[in-house]
Amino acid sequence: MKYLKPNILFIILTLFTFTVFCQVIDNQLGKGFEQFPVFNVKYIKQKKVKSIKATFFTKKTGDIMRESPKHTIVEFDLLGRLVLNKEISKSGVYTDINHTEYVYNVKGLVTKERKKMGSNWKVTDYFYDTTGQVIKEEYHLETILFSDDGYTIEDTLLDYESSRYKQYPNQKKRIVYNSYGSPYLDIIYYYNKSNQIIEIGKKLKTTSEINETKLFYNASNHIDSLVFFSSLTPNETESVYFTYDKQGNILDKKLYVNNKLIYRIEFVYNEKTGMLSSILKQEIATNFLSIIRFETKYFD
């Protein structure tokens, strides 16, 4: 199933009026784990976590567990904010390092995301209104130019997009414009009486593609399940279900397509520290296993 993925980094943090801070992983809107965990800022600050290293392992049916040549290190500042996401891959004698840096404003919102691309940087700048909503995103390329006198950095604006918002009873509409000033995407958020998001609708104007996400909550106000629909695959429905422990930590995530279980993810926590220690993903059809093991370092 294909989904629209506009660049709305961290805007989800402004869409809730409450947050539960006891859990390690921030699972707002069910985004706690897709490719990599989204760690809870308040929890990371409280525990004085400095960095977390993730090592990846895989196992095919009939094979032994094999360690991937890739590992990831995420680093935090003293306020618990993610400041660096570094991916390191080894191939023989060569080591490839790709990393992303994050810069924040005084309100804790991301204002700059810098992704290293070879010797250059792909940069996204975020601009907000007074309520913390993203109103503009600029995409730059920073190129390093070397000379006999040293080097300079050439900043090239590649593209940008802007957003406007309309507020209705129990509903918020975000209209995204391209650099030509034409609206190309509508995102509509629907809320219940507790101001929780219960549905997100996205419509791409150029193709009339529609994507919908419905959100359901348990008695503890955690995301219980998600249901996805796309007009590109009208006969296919994806559903995600979560289970939690007493502290609100995710224990289990299951993905179904048309009620058929596709994969299951289990989350394991350290009994002494409460930190995430490993994630196990099982692909049901092939029984392929992938494991992420975490090592945590703390500020003194």
N, C-alpha and C positions, 0 to 999 in steps of 0.2 A: 504494500500500500504506500502511495506517495503522499507526502505532506508538504504544505507550504512552510518554508522556514525563513521568515523575514528576520532581519537582524534586530532583535528586541532584547538583547543581552541584559539580564538582571532587572528588566522592567517588572517581572513578576513579583519582585520584592516590594513593589509599591501597590500591588493590587489587593493585599490583605490588610485588614485592620488589626489582626492578631497573629502571633506566631508562638508556637510551643518550642521552648529552647532546651528541653531536657534531652532531646535526641541528638545523636552524632551526625546523622545525615539529614539534610534539609530536603524534605519531600513535598514541598509546596508544588501544587499543580501536577503531582506525580512525576516530577523531574529529578527525583533524588538519585536515580541511577539509570543512565542510558549508556553512555560509553565509559563514564568515569563518575565516581560519587561526587555529589555536591555537598560539601561539608557545612554544617551549621556554624555560622560566624560566632554566635554567642557561646556555643559550646567550646569551640576551638580557643576562644579568648579565655574562658574560664579555666580550661585545662592547661593553658600556656603552651599550646602545641606550636612548635617551630617549623617542623617539616614532617611529611609523610612520604615514605618510599613505597611504591607498588611494584612487585615483581610478578610476572605473568607466567603461567604454566598451562599446558594443554595435554589432553590425553584422548587418543582415538581408541575405538574398540579394538581390543587385542594388542594394544601397544602399551608401552610404559609411559609414565608421566615425563614430559619434556619441558625444560625451562626455555622460555622465549629469549632471544637475544635483546629484547627490548624491555626497559623498565621506565617507570615514570616517577618523578619527584615533584611534589607540590610544596611550596613554601608559603608561610603566613607571617604577617606582621604581628605586633603585640596586641593589636585590636582584633585579632582573629580573622583578618581579611586575607583572601588569597592574593598574593603578589607575584607569584611565579609558578608556572606549570612547565616542567622540563621533561621532554621525552628523549631518552638516550637509547640508541640502537647500535649494536656492534656486529660487524661483519668482517671476520678475519682480523687483520690488524687495523681496520678502519673503525672509527667511532663517529657516528652521526648524531648531532645534538640539535633538536628543534625545541624552542621554548617560546612561551608567551608571557609577557609582563602585563601587569594591571596597575593602573594609577587611579586613585580615588579623590573625591572632593571632601569637604568638611562634613557633608551629610552622609558620607559612606557610600556614595554612588560611584560607579565606575565611570571615569571620564576619558580614559584612554586604554586601548588594548593594542599591544605591540607584539606581532608575531614575526619571529625571525625566519627569513627565507634566504638561505645561503648567506651571503654577506650583506643582504638588504633586509628591510623590515616592511611588513605590511601593517599599516596602522589604521585603527578605527577610533575616531573621536566622537564622544557622546555629549549631547547638549540637552539640558533639562529645563522644564518650567519650574515655577515655585512650588509645585506640588510633587515634584520628583518624577514626572512623566517625561519620557524621551520625546523631544520635539525635532531633533536633527541628528543624523549620523553622517560623518564624513569619512571617506576611505582614501587613504594616502599611501604612497610608496616612498619610503626613505631609502635613497641610494647613496652608497658611500663612494665618493670620487677621490682617488688617490693622486697625489702629485709629489714633486720633489720637496715641497714645503710641508708635506704631511697629508692630511685628507680633509675633505669637507663633506657635509651631508646635504644632498639635494632632495628637497621635499616636493613631491608631485601630487597634486590633488587628482585622484582618479575618477571619483564619482561621489555623489551624496544623495541622501533622501531625507525627507522631512515628514512630520506627523502632526495631525490635528486631532482633537478629541471632542466628542459630543457626549454630554451626560443626559441620561434619561432615567426615569424611575426604574430601579433594579437593573440598569443596563448602562454600559459604556461602549461607545463606538470609537475606534481608532481608524483614521483614514491616512494611509501612507502614500506619499507623493514621490515621484522620481525627480531627477535633477532638472527635468524640463517643466516641472510644475504640474504634471498630470497625475491624478490619483490612479494607482494601479492595484491597490489592495485595501480591502476593508476587513477589520478585525473587530468582532463584537463580543463583549464579555457580559454574561448574564449572571445576576446575583440572587441569592435567596434572602430571607428576612434577617439572617445572621451575617449578611454581607460576605458570604462565601461564594466564590465563583462556582456555578453549577453547569455552565456551558460556555464554550468558546467556539465561535464560528468564524471561518476565514473564507473570503471570496476574492479570487484573482480576477480583476475586471477584464483583462485582455482575453482570457479563455473561458470565463464563467466557471472556472473550477471552484468547487466548494468543499471545504473540509470542516468537520464538526468534531468536537471533543466534549463529551458529557462527563461530569465529575460527580462522584457520590462519596459521602462521608460516613464515618462510623460515629459511635456515641462519644468518642474522645476527640472529635473534630479532626481526625486524621483522614487522608484520602483513603477510602476503602476500595474503590475501583474506578476505572476509566473505560469509556467506550468510544471508539474512533470510527468515523465514517468519512469516505471520500467519494465524490462524484465520479472520479476516474475508475473506481472499482465498486460500483453500486451493489454488487452481489457479495461483497466481502466486508465483514465487520470484525474489527480487532477489539479485544477486551483485555484489560490488565487488572489483576487483583493483588492486593497487598495484605499482609498480616504483620502485626506489631507485638512487641513485648510490653510490659507494664510501664516502661519508661518512654514509650513511643518510638523506640528504634525499629526499623524495618527488619523483619525476620525472613520474609519470603515475598517474592514477586513472581507472578505467573502470567504468561502471555498466551491468549487463545485467539485463533482465527476461525470464525464460524463455529465457535464452541469446541474446537479441536486444540488441545494443548500443544503449543509449539516449543516453548522453553520455560525453564524454571530457574530462578536465581535465589540462592540462600545466602544470608548475611550472618557472619559469625563474629561475636564480640569478645574481647578480653574480659574475663570475669573480675580481674583485679582493677583494671584501669577504666573499663567501660568503653575503650576505644575499639573501633572496627579492626579486626585482625585478618579476616579473609572474606572473599566473595566467591561462591561456587555457582557456575552456570552450566546447566545441562540442556543440550538440544535433544528433544525427545525422539525425533525420527531417526537420528544417527547415533544417539547416546554419546555424542561428542562432549567432552568436558573441558571447561576452561576455568582456571582458578587464578585469583589475584590475592597475593599475600601482602600485608601491610606492615611496615616498620615505622614507629613513631618516635620522633625526637622532640624534646621540650626545651623551652627557654630556661635558663638557670634561675 
